[in-house]
Amino acid sequence: MLCAEHAAVRERYNTEGGHIDCQDDPLWHEYERTLDAVSAARPRTLEGVLAKARAAKSEVTVFEGVELWDNTVAGRWAIDVVHDLLRLAGDAP
């Protein structure tokens, strides 16, 4: 739920926000809130890991399906997804 919320918040910010300074934009604050929450999430199910992977993919999709993974929070989330999968399989702490 949280990961889908983040993707929706990001989409809303990209279409409706960014017209004022970030500090004054409530959509930016909502984006930061969900970004931080997804970053801190440690999924306990395969469905949760897939949700985080989908959030990462939505974070890197810039336009017309072009994905930019390098130097983004989604790159870190991709690493998290690997660790989450290994943890779920009992192969990592």
Buried (B, 14 or more C-beta within 10 A) or exposed (E): EBBEBBBEBBEEBEEEBEEEEEEEBEBBEBBEEBBEBBBEBEBEEEEBBBBBBBBBBBBBBEEEEEEEEEEBBBBEBBEBBEBBBEBBEEEEE
